[in-house]
Amino acid sequence: MGRRRRRNRVVTTPRGAQKRAEEGGVAFVGAGPGDPGLLTLRAVEVLGGADVVIIDEPAHHSMLAYAPGIVEVVDLSVDDEGVTLTASVRGRRVVQAAKGGRRVVRLLGGDPFTHATGADEALACAKAGIPFEVVAGVATATSVAAHAGIPLVTGRRRSVEIFDVGGKIDLRSCTADTVLLTGVTEQLGHVADALVDAGRVPSTPVAVVTSGSTVEQQTVVSTLGGIAADARAAKVEGPFVVIVGDTIEHRDTLSWFETKSLFGWRVLVPRTKEQAGALSKALRRSGAVPEEVPTISVEPPRNPQQIDKAVRGMVEGRYEWIAFTSVNALRAVKEKLTAYGLDARALSGLKVAAVGEKTAEALRSWGIEPDLVPSGEQSAVGLLADWPPYDEVLDPINRVFLPRADIATETLAAGLTDMGWEVDDVTAYRTVRAAPPPAETRDAIKTGKFDAVAFTSSSTVRNLVGIAGKPHASTVVACIGPATAKTAEEHGLRVDVLAPEPSIEALADALAQFGLTRRLAMVEAGEPVLKPSQRRRASARRKSAQ
């Protein structure tokens, strides 16, 4: 049997409990080197209560996911003329944002007090009488080195010097075993020459890292004498973290981040905007760069009277069960209840079923613990396998409310009817084809610039081909289940990866395993590790040369 729990599942929070304990102030939050996963627990906590978030780097946009849905975002990177703002101007704007008792979170790369303007901005708040706190963050310099697989100290090499080259520095006194420089941009060649002039030999190992700790990270290893030319050849762009010293020799052994199974793979995620997040997050864990392209748009039913009537009947006690077959179905019912001025307590007299764990988690986040979740296959078939037949003694009402998509199959409704239940099978929302993606994305799909595509349903296959065309033959095709794979093959696609079970995690893991097997085969064959998109371009260049 599936997991059944009796009622009293609705959890409500008194409105007074949500009142803030204190008003106003600024939290200077260390945003780390760029990966949102490196934010501290305290950083996530203060972001969740922010009225205003102040940023100055593109990487900070991804961290806004931890802020409230409605939050003011202020960018302090440059002024209207594109000129970098001074520390004093930034300080004034932070103070201004905190006026009126608003809670401000100021994101600063790395740690607040190692950031170029962090201390100045905090001093401006102190002078203006604005309360503030400092939330320490992961230091950019040391964390980027760790993500590049380069230790800063080993064995007898125990000394390290760190420089920020944003201002003028004198490298002549630099005598440490390992030197780490941050904020290096177009002056990379000058920095290398200065270190040679200071006494280091041109053959000294150098590593240049850009976009450190993110899935766009690139590392170029060279020498002081050759790094400027090698960085240009690799077409990497600053700002860079530059590491100089013999500890770089350990990179081949300790490179754990850039050797992830899907590192740097550009993966197309054709899903609805609401559903893409979980898959993208799972892909990033394997080092992929997911790009979400909506293929389906969720819209209200053409005739809303049916869902209106069913929701009213639910509130009035017409049903024994309500079965949610998707997060979108739950969202549709919530929106109707909200329109009537009701909340989760409207379901307190019902038994609630969820088709799978994702839908169950959405219910729990709304304060409802489902009575029934499939113990086996996470699908309508799995839900039917655990659903109890109607019992006129135990079940005072024999009716089930089944809100679902207009294109959903009738498997669940038919199965429940066979068990003796009366089912109100109601269209709660429509799924329609989304608008085509930008021309640049369509071109990337057709010409093989994506390394892989992850299909999560047959409709995503049909709709992607319909709005953007077929993925290139070099693109790895991953499917969540046999039905999706069959649809992909019917559209002329070669299916390379099939998830062992129909779940987002299983799909992401299967693609990661494919990538790992492919990488190991290249290493064993002594070939350079190239992504699918790179191998296609390399093959095209060979044919052209012939």
C-alpha positions as CSV (number, residue, x, y, z in Angstrom):
1,M,0.0,0.0,0.0
2,G,1.0,3.6,-0.5
3,R,1.4,5.9,2.4
4,R,-1.9,6.9,3.8
5,R,-2.3,9.4,6.6
6,R,-5.5,10.6,8.2
7,R,-6.7,14.1,8.2
8,N,-5.7,17.2,10.2
9,R,-2.9,17.8,7.7
10,V,-3.4,21.6,7.3
11,V,-0.8,23.7,9.0
12,T,-1.4,27.4,9.2
13,T,0.9,30.2,10.5
14,P,-0.7,33.0,12.6
15,R,-0.3,36.3,10.9
16,G,1.3,37.8,13.9
17,A,4.1,35.3,13.7
18,Q,5.3,36.7,10.4
19,K,5.7,40.2,11.9
20,R,9.4,41.3,11.8
21,A,11.2,41.4,15.1
22,E,13.2,44.4,14.0
23,E,12.9,46.9,11.2
24,G,15.4,48.4,8.9
25,G,19.2,48.2,8.5
26,V,21.7,46.8,6.1
27,A,23.3,43.4,5.9
28,F,26.6,43.4,4.1
29,V,26.6,39.8,2.7
30,G,29.7,38.0,1.4
31,A,28.5,36.6,-1.9
32,G,31.5,34.4,-2.4
33,P,33.2,33.8,-5.8
34,G,30.0,33.5,-7.8
35,D,28.4,30.1,-7.1
36,P,25.1,30.6,-5.2
37,G,25.7,27.2,-3.5
38,L,28.6,28.8,-1.6
39,L,26.4,31.3,0.2
40,T,26.3,30.8,4.0
41,L,23.1,29.8,5.8
42,R,23.0,33.3,7.4
43,A,23.3,34.9,3.9
44,V,20.3,32.9,2.7
45,E,18.3,33.9,5.8
46,V,18.8,37.6,5.4
47,L,18.1,37.4,1.7
48,G,14.8,35.8,2.5
49,G,13.7,38.9,4.5
50,A,15.0,41.6,2.2
51,D,13.1,44.6,0.9
52,V,16.0,45.7,-1.2
53,V,18.9,43.7,-2.7
54,I,21.9,45.7,-3.9
55,I,24.3,44.0,-6.4
56,D,27.3,45.0,-8.5
57,E,28.1,41.7,-10.4
58,P,26.2,39.7,-13.0
59,A,26.7,36.5,-10.9
60,H,24.6,38.1,-8.1
61,H,21.4,37.8,-10.2
62,S,21.3,34.0,-9.6
63,M,21.3,34.6,-5.8
64,L,18.1,36.6,-6.1
65,A,16.4,33.2,-6.0
66,Y,16.7,33.3,-2.2
67,A,15.0,36.7,-2.0
68,P,11.3,37.3,-1.8
69,G,9.4,37.2,-5.1
70,I,8.7,40.9,-4.9
71,V,12.0,42.7,-4.0
72,E,13.6,45.8,-5.3
73,V,16.9,45.2,-7.0
74,V,19.5,48.0,-7.2
75,D,22.6,47.7,-9.4
76,L,25.6,49.6,-8.2
77,S,28.1,48.5,-10.8
78,V,28.1,51.6,-13.1
79,D,26.3,54.9,-13.5
80,D,24.1,55.9,-16.4
81,E,27.2,56.7,-18.5
82,G,28.7,53.3,-17.9
83,V,31.4,54.6,-15.5
84,T,32.2,52.5,-12.4
85,L,30.7,54.1,-9.3
86,T,33.1,55.3,-6.6
87,A,33.1,53.9,-3.0
88,S,31.6,57.1,-1.7
89,V,28.7,57.1,-4.2
90,R,28.0,53.4,-3.4
91,G,28.0,54.2,0.3
92,R,25.4,57.1,-0.2
93,R,23.2,54.8,-2.3
94,V,23.2,52.0,0.3
95,V,22.3,54.5,3.0
96,Q,19.5,55.9,0.8
97,A,18.1,52.5,0.2
98,A,17.9,51.8,3.9
99,K,15.9,54.9,4.7
100,G,12.3,54.4,5.8
101,G,13.0,51.3,7.8
102,R,13.7,49.1,4.8
103,R,15.7,45.9,5.2
104,V,18.6,46.1,2.7
105,V,20.9,43.2,1.7
106,R,24.1,44.4,0.0
107,L,25.8,41.5,-1.9
108,L,29.6,41.9,-2.2
109,G,31.8,39.4,-4.1
110,G,33.9,37.3,-1.8
111,D,33.9,38.5,1.8
112,P,32.5,42.0,2.6
113,F,35.7,43.3,4.2
114,T,38.0,42.0,1.4
115,H,35.8,43.7,-1.2
116,A,37.2,46.9,-2.6
117,T,34.3,49.1,-1.3
118,G,32.8,46.9,1.4
119,A,34.4,48.8,4.4
120,D,33.7,52.2,2.9
121,E,30.0,51.4,2.4
122,A,29.8,50.1,6.0
123,L,31.4,53.2,7.3
124,A,28.9,55.3,5.4
125,C,26.1,53.5,7.2
126,A,27.8,53.9,10.6
127,K,28.1,57.7,9.9
128,A,24.5,57.9,9.0
129,G,23.3,56.0,12.0
130,I,22.0,53.1,9.9
131,P,22.2,49.8,11.8
132,F,24.2,47.1,9.9
133,E,25.6,43.7,10.2
134,V,28.4,41.9,8.3
135,V,27.7,38.4,7.0
136,A,31.1,36.8,6.3
137,G,31.5,35.1,3.0
138,V,33.7,32.6,1.2
139,A,36.9,34.5,0.1
140,T,37.2,34.7,-3.7
141,A,40.9,34.2,-3.9
142,T,41.2,30.9,-1.9
143,S,38.0,29.4,-3.1
144,V,38.8,29.9,-6.8
145,A,42.2,28.3,-6.3
146,A,40.4,25.3,-4.6
147,H,37.9,25.0,-7.6
148,A,40.8,25.0,-10.0
149,G,42.4,22.1,-8.1
150,I,45.4,24.2,-7.1
151,P,46.6,24.1,-3.5
152,L,48.2,27.3,-2.2
153,V,50.5,25.5,0.3
154,T,52.1,22.1,0.0
155,G,55.0,20.4,1.7
156,R,57.8,22.9,2.1
157,R,56.0,25.6,0.1
158,R,54.2,27.2,3.0
159,S,54.1,31.0,2.3
160,V,51.4,32.7,0.3
161,E,50.9,36.4,-0.7
162,I,47.6,37.7,-2.0
163,F,47.3,40.9,-4.0
164,D,44.4,42.8,-5.4
165,V,45.6,44.5,-8.6
166,G,42.7,46.9,-8.8
167,G,45.0,49.6,-7.7
168,K,48.7,50.2,-8.1
169,I,50.9,47.5,-6.4
170,D,54.6,46.9,-6.2
171,L,55.5,43.2,-6.9
172,R,59.2,43.7,-6.3
173,S,58.9,42.8,-2.7
174,C,56.9,39.6,-3.5
175,T,58.9,36.7,-2.2
176,A,56.3,34.1,-1.2
177,D,56.3,30.6,-2.6
178,T,52.9,31.1,-4.0
179,V,51.5,34.4,-5.3
180,L,47.8,34.9,-5.9
181,L,46.4,38.0,-7.7
182,T,42.8,39.0,-8.0
183,G,41.1,41.6,-10.2
184,V,43.5,41.1,-13.1
185,T,42.1,42.1,-16.5
186,E,43.8,43.4,-19.6
187,Q,47.0,44.0,-17.6
188,L,47.8,40.2,-17.4
189,G,50.9,40.6,-19.5
190,H,52.2,43.5,-17.5
191,V,51.7,41.6,-14.2
192,A,53.6,38.6,-15.6
193,D,56.5,40.9,-16.8
194,A,56.5,42.6,-13.4
195,L,56.9,39.3,-11.6
196,V,59.8,38.4,-13.9
197,D,61.4,41.7,-13.3
198,A,61.0,41.0,-9.5
199,G,63.2,38.0,-9.9
200,R,61.0,35.0,-10.8
201,V,62.2,33.0,-13.8
202,P,60.0,33.1,-17.0
203,S,59.4,29.3,-16.7
204,T,57.6,29.7,-13.3
205,P,54.2,28.0,-13.6
206,V,51.1,30.2,-13.8
207,A,47.4,29.4,-13.8
208,V,44.7,31.9,-14.9
209,V,41.2,31.2,-13.8
210,T,38.1,33.0,-15.0
211,S,34.5,32.7,-13.7
212,G,35.8,30.7,-10.8
213,S,33.5,28.3,-8.9
214,T,30.8,28.5,-11.6
215,V,30.1,26.1,-14.4
216,E,31.6,28.6,-16.8
217,Q,35.0,28.3,-15.1
218,Q,38.0,28.2,-17.4
219,T,41.6,27.6,-16.4
220,V,44.7,28.2,-18.5
221,V,48.0,26.8,-17.3
222,S,51.2,28.2,-18.7
223,T,54.3,30.0,-17.5
224,L,55.1,33.6,-16.7
225,G,56.8,34.0,-20.1
226,G,53.9,32.5,-22.1
227,I,50.7,33.2,-20.2
228,A,49.7,36.4,-22.0
229,A,49.9,34.7,-25.4
230,D,48.2,31.5,-24.1
231,A,45.3,33.4,-22.5
232,R,44.7,35.2,-25.8
233,A,44.8,31.9,-27.7
234,A,42.3,30.4,-25.3
235,K,40.0,33.5,-25.7
236,V,39.4,33.8,-22.0
237,E,38.2,37.1,-20.7
238,G,38.9,38.7,-17.3
239,P,38.6,39.5,-14.5
240,F,41.1,36.7,-13.7
241,V,42.4,35.1,-10.6
242,V,46.1,34.5,-11.3
243,I,48.1,31.9,-9.3
244,V,51.8,31.8,-9.6
245,G,54.1,29.1,-8.1
246,D,55.2,25.5,-8.2
247,T,52.0,24.2,-6.3
248,I,50.3,24.4,-9.7
249,E,52.0,21.0,-10.6
250,H,49.4,19.3,-8.5
251,R,46.5,20.5,-10.6
252,D,46.3,17.4,-12.9
253,T,45.8,15.2,-9.8
254,L,43.6,17.6,-7.8
255,S,41.3,19.0,-10.5
256,W,38.0,17.9,-9.1
257,F,35.7,20.6,-10.4
258,E,36.5,20.9,-14.1
259,T,36.6,17.1,-14.4
260,K,32.9,16.7,-13.5
261,S,31.1,14.4,-15.9
262,L,29.2,17.2,-17.7
263,F,31.5,20.1,-16.9
264,G,30.9,23.0,-19.3
265,W,28.2,21.0,-21.3
266,R,25.6,23.3,-22.7
267,V,22.4,21.4,-22.0
268,L,19.0,22.4,-23.5
269,V,16.2,22.1,-21.0
270,P,12.9,22.3,-22.9
271,R,10.3,22.6,-20.1
272,T,7.8,25.1,-18.7
273,K,9.5,27.9,-16.7
274,E,7.9,26.7,-13.5
275,Q,9.2,23.1,-14.0
276,A,12.7,23.8,-15.3
277,G,14.4,24.7,-12.0
278,A,14.7,21.2,-10.5
279,L,16.3,19.7,-13.6
280,S,18.6,22.7,-14.1
281,K,19.8,22.4,-10.5
282,A,20.5,18.7,-10.9
283,L,22.4,19.3,-14.1
284,R,24.5,22.0,-12.5
285,R,25.7,19.5,-9.8
286,S,27.4,17.6,-12.6
287,G,29.0,20.8,-14.0
288,A,26.5,21.4,-16.9
289,V,25.4,24.8,-18.1
290,P,21.6,24.4,-18.5
291,E,19.7,26.7,-20.8
292,E,15.9,26.7,-20.2
293,V,13.7,27.0,-23.3
294,P,10.0,27.0,-22.5
295,T,8.1,24.8,-24.9
296,I,4.8,24.7,-23.0
297,S,2.7,27.5,-21.7
298,V,0.1,26.8,-18.9
299,E,-3.1,28.7,-19.3
300,P,-6.6,28.6,-17.7
301,P,-9.3,26.4,-19.3
302,R,-11.3,27.9,-22.1
303,N,-14.5,27.3,-20.0
304,P,-13.7,28.0,-16.3
305,Q,-17.2,27.1,-15.1
306,Q,-16.4,23.4,-14.6
307,I,-13.4,24.1,-12.3
308,D,-15.3,26.8,-10.5
309,K,-18.2,24.4,-9.8
310,A,-15.9,21.7,-8.6
311,V,-13.9,24.0,-6.3
312,R,-17.2,25.2,-4.7
313,G,-18.3,21.6,-4.3
314,M,-15.0,20.8,-2.7
315,V,-15.5,23.6,-0.1
316,E,-19.0,22.4,0.5
317,G,-18.1,18.8,1.3
318,R,-19.1,17.2,-2.0
319,Y,-15.9,15.0,-2.2
320,E,-14.2,12.3,-0.2
321,W,-10.9,12.7,-2.1
322,I,-9.0,15.1,-4.3
323,A,-6.2,13.8,-6.5
324,F,-3.4,16.1,-7.7
325,T,-1.7,14.7,-10.8
326,S,0.7,17.6,-11.2
327,V,2.0,20.7,-9.5
328,N,0.1,22.7,-12.2
329,A,-3.2,21.1,-11.1
330,L,-2.4,22.1,-7.5
331,R,-1.6,25.7,-8.6
332,A,-4.9,25.9,-10.5
333,V,-6.9,24.9,-7.4
334,K,-4.9,27.2,-5.2
335,E,-5.6,30.1,-7.5
336,K,-9.3,29.4,-7.4
337,L,-9.4,29.2,-3.7
338,T,-7.4,32.5,-3.4
339,A,-10.0,34.1,-5.7
340,Y,-12.7,33.1,-3.2
341,G,-10.7,34.4,-0.3
342,L,-9.8,30.9,1.0
343,D,-6.5,29.1,1.7
344,A,-5.3,25.6,2.5
345,R,-7.8,25.1,5.3
346,A,-10.4,24.6,2.6
347,L,-9.0,21.1,2.1
348,S,-9.2,20.1,5.8
349,G,-12.1,17.8,5.3
350,L,-10.7,15.9,2.3
351,K,-8.3,13.1,1.8
352,V,-5.5,14.3,-0.5
353,A,-3.6,12.2,-3.0
354,A,-0.4,13.2,-4.9
355,V,0.8,11.4,-8.1
356,G,4.5,11.7,-7.0
357,E,7.0,13.2,-4.6
358,K,7.3,16.5,-6.5
359,T,3.6,17.1,-6.2
360,A,3.6,15.9,-2.6
361,E,6.4,18.4,-1.8
362,A,4.4,21.2,-3.4
363,L,1.5,20.2,-1.1
364,R,3.7,20.2,2.0
365,S,5.0,23.6,1.1
366,W,1.4,24.8,1.2
367,G,0.9,23.3,4.6
368,I,-0.8,20.0,3.6
369,E,0.5,16.5,4.2
370,P,-0.9,14.2,1.5
371,D,-2.8,11.0,2.6
372,L,-1.6,9.0,-0.4
373,V,1.6,9.0,-2.4
374,P,2.5,6.1,-4.7
375,S,4.8,3.6,-3.0
376,G,6.2,2.4,-6.3
377,E,6.0,4.0,-9.7
378,Q,5.5,7.8,-9.5
379,S,2.6,8.0,-12.0
380,A,-1.1,7.6,-12.4
381,V,-0.6,3.8,-12.7
382,G,1.4,3.8,-9.5
383,L,-1.2,5.9,-7.7
384,L,-4.0,3.5,-8.8
385,A,-2.0,0.5,-7.5
386,D,-2.1,2.0,-4.0
387,W,-5.6,3.6,-4.1
388,P,-8.2,1.9,-1.9
389,P,-11.4,0.7,-3.5
390,Y,-14.6,2.4,-2.5
391,D,-16.1,1.0,0.7
392,E,-19.6,2.2,1.5
393,V,-19.0,1.5,5.2
394,L,-15.7,3.3,5.6
395,D,-16.2,6.0,3.0
396,P,-19.1,8.3,3.7
397,I,-18.8,10.0,0.3
398,N,-18.0,8.1,-2.9
399,R,-16.9,11.0,-5.1
400,V,-13.3,12.1,-6.2
401,F,-12.3,15.5,-7.5
402,L,-9.7,15.1,-10.2
403,P,-8.3,18.4,-11.5
404,R,-5.9,17.9,-14.5
405,A,-4.6,19.1,-17.8
406,D,-6.7,19.2,-20.9
407,I,-4.4,16.8,-22.6
408,A,-3.9,14.3,-19.7
409,T,-4.8,10.7,-20.3
410,E,-7.9,9.1,-18.7
411,T,-5.9,6.3,-17.0
412,L,-6.6,7.5,-13.4
413,A,-10.2,8.5,-13.9
414,A,-11.0,5.1,-15.6
415,G,-9.2,3.1,-12.9
416,L,-11.0,4.9,-10.0
417,T,-14.3,4.3,-11.7
418,D,-13.5,0.6,-11.9
419,M,-12.9,0.7,-8.1
420,G,-16.4,2.0,-7.5
421,W,-15.6,5.7,-7.1
422,E,-17.5,8.5,-8.9
423,V,-15.0,10.8,-10.5
424,D,-15.4,14.5,-11.4
425,D,-12.7,14.6,-14.1
426,V,-12.2,18.4,-14.5
427,T,-10.0,20.4,-16.8
428,A,-8.1,22.7,-14.4
429,Y,-5.6,24.1,-17.0
430,R,-4.6,23.9,-20.6
431,T,-1.1,23.2,-22.0
432,V,-0.4,25.1,-25.2
433,R,2.7,25.4,-27.3
434,A,5.0,28.3,-26.2
435,A,6.3,31.0,-28.5
436,P,9.5,30.2,-30.5
437,P,12.7,31.0,-28.7
438,P,15.1,33.7,-30.0
439,A,16.7,33.2,-33.4
440,E,20.1,32.7,-31.8
441,T,18.8,29.8,-29.7
442,R,17.0,28.2,-32.7
443,D,20.3,28.4,-34.6
444,A,22.2,26.9,-31.7
445,I,19.7,24.0,-31.6
446,K,19.9,23.2,-35.3
447,T,23.7,23.6,-35.7
448,G,24.9,21.5,-32.8
449,K,26.0,24.2,-30.4
450,F,24.1,22.4,-27.6
451,D,25.9,19.4,-26.2
452,A,22.8,17.7,-25.0
453,V,19.0,18.1,-24.7
454,A,17.0,16.6,-21.8
455,F,13.4,15.7,-22.7
456,T,11.0,15.2,-19.8
457,S,7.8,14.3,-21.7
458,S,6.6,13.5,-25.1
459,S,5.0,17.0,-25.4
460,T,8.4,18.7,-24.8
461,V,9.7,16.7,-27.8
462,R,6.8,17.6,-30.1
463,N,6.8,21.2,-29.0
464,L,10.5,21.8,-29.2
465,V,10.7,20.4,-32.7
466,G,7.6,22.5,-33.6
467,I,8.9,25.9,-32.3
468,A,12.7,25.5,-32.9
469,G,13.4,22.6,-35.1
470,K,15.2,19.2,-34.6
471,P,18.4,19.2,-32.5
472,H,21.5,18.5,-34.5
473,A,22.7,14.9,-34.9
474,S,25.8,15.6,-32.7
475,T,23.6,16.7,-29.7
476,V,23.2,14.0,-27.1
477,V,19.5,13.2,-26.5
478,A,18.3,12.2,-23.1
479,C,14.7,11.1,-22.3
480,I,12.9,10.6,-19.0
481,G,11.1,7.4,-20.0
482,P,10.2,4.9,-22.8
483,A,7.2,6.9,-24.0
484,T,9.3,10.1,-24.4
485,A,12.0,8.1,-26.1
486,K,9.5,6.7,-28.6
487,T,8.3,10.2,-29.4
488,A,11.8,11.4,-29.9
489,E,12.6,8.5,-32.3
490,E,9.4,9.2,-34.2
491,H,10.7,12.7,-34.8
492,G,13.9,11.3,-36.2
493,L,16.1,11.7,-33.1
494,R,18.7,9.2,-31.9
495,V,18.1,8.6,-28.2
496,D,21.4,8.2,-26.4
497,V,20.3,8.3,-22.7
498,L,17.2,6.8,-21.1
499,A,16.5,7.4,-17.4
500,P,16.0,4.1,-15.5
501,E,13.0,5.6,-13.8
502,P,10.7,8.5,-14.7
503,S,12.1,11.2,-12.4
504,I,14.1,14.4,-12.9
505,E,16.9,13.2,-10.6
506,A,17.1,9.9,-12.5
507,L,17.3,11.7,-15.9
508,A,20.0,14.1,-14.7
509,D,22.0,11.2,-13.2
510,A,21.7,9.1,-16.3
511,L,23.0,11.9,-18.5
512,A,25.8,12.5,-16.0
513,Q,26.8,8.8,-16.1
514,F,26.8,9.0,-19.9
515,G,29.1,12.0,-19.8
516,L,31.4,10.3,-17.3
517,T,31.7,7.1,-19.4
518,R,32.4,9.2,-22.5
519,R,35.1,11.3,-20.7
520,L,36.8,8.2,-19.3
521,A,36.9,6.6,-22.8
522,M,38.6,9.6,-24.2
523,V,41.1,9.7,-21.5
524,E,41.9,6.0,-21.8
525,A,42.3,6.5,-25.6
526,G,44.7,9.3,-25.0
527,E,42.3,11.8,-26.8
528,P,41.6,15.3,-25.7
529,V,38.4,15.5,-23.7
530,L,36.1,17.4,-26.0
531,K,32.4,18.2,-25.6
532,P,29.9,16.8,-28.2
533,S,29.7,20.3,-29.7
534,Q,33.5,20.6,-29.9
535,R,33.9,17.2,-31.6
536,R,31.4,18.3,-34.3
537,R,33.3,21.4,-35.0
538,A,36.7,19.6,-35.0
539,S,35.3,17.0,-37.4
540,A,34.0,19.8,-39.7
541,R,37.4,21.5,-39.7
542,R,39.1,18.2,-40.7
543,K,36.7,17.7,-43.6
544,S,37.3,21.2,-44.7
545,A,41.1,20.7,-44.7
546,Q,40.7,17.6,-46.8
